[in-house]
Amino acid sequence: MIQFGSLHYAELKFEQIRATTELRDAQWIDVLLRFELKQGSVLPEDLTELSALIICTYAGAVAQIVPQDEGRDCEFQFTEDEKEQLLGYYEQNVKQELQAQFC
């Protein structure tokens, strides 16, 4: 996690990822990922309930991966490695289901 305006970051590892989907409008689908942190990963002090919001098209293309704290936008961003972990889960476990439903 990288806090906006900071030069310091912590690399988190995720496990037990779970997804829920919600239609936003005629163009976008929100995929909310909740997860546990692997042993050794430490959540930054300013965060209490980290989750990830993946905004994608009905065809499954990802537009954005946004960290959220307690269900709201926060002043952090995911590192490239963290995004890869979340995107990998999405690609393997969510995308095909979305495409089957909406394409």
Secondary structure, DSSP 8 states (H G I E B T S, - for coil): -EETT-S-B----EEEEEEEEEE-SSSEEEEEEEEEE-TT----TT-SSEEEEEEEETT--EEEEEEEETTEE-SEE--HHHHHHHHHHHHHHTHHHHHHHH-
